[in-house]
Amino acid sequence: MKGRASTGVAEVQGKLSSRWAVVPQSPLDYSFKDITSVADLEREEPRNAAAVVERKNDWGQKSVVTAIRLPNNRIVSIEALSLAAAKLVPSLAHIAWIDLSFNEIELVDKDILNFPTLTTLYLHANRIAALAELDKLAALPRLRTLTLHGNPVENAGRAYRQYVIARIPTLRHLDFCAITKQDRPWKKGGGNGAAVGAGAGGVLGLGRGGRGGAAAAEVAE
């Protein structure tokens, strides 16, 4: 009986190991470093350098960095962010979360597309003013969570939320609020987000409105 139990545990461990070859470790934390350029990352020591060490667990799974934190700095541009990150982590393909909140970023550089598995992107409290800048994020196939509140672009009121949701159909959460079926009414009629997004962009003169969708509403599929 004991032998069967041991065999069962080994099988489970083997399945887990094959399914998740890597496991996430602590994010690289460069917060509050007074960084003005992403090029400075190579010269800066992360706050948690001692904790970020690549290792393998008992199941042979490798722990890798899957998140980079850069909040509360003075970064103006994210151009060449991927080049800087590539010198810090084994593979950009493992990066799922980047926190760029509380900086001075005005443009969404296409360099962000070099993180193909990005699911969470924090851009709140920056200086992004043009809705069109956000269109680039639609090319991130796995982006699920995005924050933009505290940027000038938010001044478009309700049109801002409608525009972002329409342009980035993969999103599930915007500004820490779940995106509901009510936020995507065009899906009911078989329409597409691109058309709705264009419409939202054309009504920027509307006053500040609600954020859309009640908290208790069912989350969009």
Salt bridges, closest charged atoms under 4 A:
ASP29 OD1 - ARG69 NH1 3.15
ASP34 OD1 - ARG74 NE 2.69
ASP40 OD1 - ARG43 NH2 2.51
GLU42 OE1 - LYS87 NZ 3.30
GLU44 OE1 - LYS33 NZ 3.82
GLU54 OE2 - LYS62 NZ 3.97
ASP99 OD2 - ARG69 NH2 3.80
GLU133 OE1 - LYS136 NZ 2.84
ASP135 OD1 - ARG167 NE 3.47
GLU154 OE2 - ARG211 NH2 2.69
ASP175 OD1 - HIS149 ND1 3.20
ASP175 OD2 - ARG211 NH1 3.74
ASP183 OD2 - ARG161 NH2 3.25
GLU218 OE2 - LYS181 NZ 3.75
GLU221 OE2 - LYS181 NZ 3.83
